[in-house]
Amino acid sequence: MTAQAIACINKSALNHNLQRAGRIAPGSRVMAVIKANAYGHGMQTAVEAFDAADAFAVGNIDEAQELYELVRDRKPIVVLQGVEDAESLALCRRHQHEIVVHGEHQVRLLESATGRGGVRVWLKFDTGMHRLGLAPNRLRPVMQRLAAAGCVDTIRIMSHLACADEPDRPENREQLDRFSELVGGFDGARSLCNSAGLVSFPDAHYEWVRPGIMLYGISPLSHQAAESLELKPAMTLKSRLIAINECRQGDRIGYGATWTCPERMQVGVVGLGYGDGYPRHAPSGTPVLIRGQQVPVIGRVSMDLVTVDLRGLPAAAIGDEVILWGDGLPIETIAGSAGTIGYELVCRLTSRVRYEVSG
Ligand SMILES: *Cc1c(COP(=O)(O)O)cnc(C)c1O
């Protein structure tokens, strides 16, 4: 028995979610987004579970390098931030990575490259998010410059949605329309949808979809549960009860003495905390699962420990498994309680957490 924090990763759930994405977008190819260590699930595990994906996408060149060690030439690797210098460009060219080109400086970098061919480009346009991307009116001149540059083999076009997690927002239709106008006369491959777009906008799937969060069984929509989208949570974060204290009425629990026992009661101590990636901002009342039953966190989350109210669970014993999210306890619930999103919770598990892969 160990009291350590453990992230159990269910490979068959990952695999199921990829298939689910494929079924929702049957006419498109799937670029599985596995940046940030596959959203905290482990890159190697994701590579194995997502073997059926048509390509992988990562955030930056370091992640691309790590991924390349695992997949070599078996699958295209897309670098979502693209490259900033000649050395990285040369590396991507050698490994046949597909690089996103989102700014003028990257266009100039390609123009300054010597030699013919070998560079695969996703030209990214800003259709309304105003984060990364070239202005839509730059399409023609940039295409001409890249054609003249000589090092570029293929050009594809992409953009990114700002509000797809709230499908009814009018900004979505504006972006969809702007993208459709942008690619009207373009006969190469196109891509617009992240997970939320993929499930909400079937008319915008184009040749490639780019799901991330849904592959991990987390709902991409702010008002819809993962279960209703037939997604299966792939990560269960657990630890154990390492102490049970008999507290009296008026006893105050933990740092800052923020929670006061209203009566004689048992307080459980769980062997994990924000040092493992459990959110410190999870307030009293945030549920954890012990013996299949939800009990609330009380007091402040500390670095190594979380305290819970065991009044509803008299049978609890030291050594009991405690589920912080995952099986039977949606991560969306914990994220909502802690004022964040599932994306952040899975991404910020720390190196202290041990991973166990099943399925
Ligand atoms: C991270 C990312 C995605 C995946 O987004 P999800 O919301 O996790 O599905 C898709 N496209 C781009 C450009 C991204 O950066």
The ligand as an ORCA input file, in Angstrom:
! r2SCAN-3c Opt
* xyz 0 1
  C      -4.598     22.857    -28.050
  C      -5.099     23.084    -29.427
  C      -6.140     22.295    -29.949
  C      -6.922     21.295    -29.117
  O      -7.885     22.002    -28.366
  P      -8.917     21.242    -27.415
  O      -9.786     22.325    -26.904
  O      -8.110     20.615    -26.331
  O      -9.617     20.244    -28.242
  C      -6.487     22.475    -31.271
  N      -5.870     23.400    -32.050
  C      -4.888     24.199    -31.574
  C      -4.256     25.193    -32.463
  C      -4.484     24.077    -30.241
  O      -3.526     24.873    -29.776
*
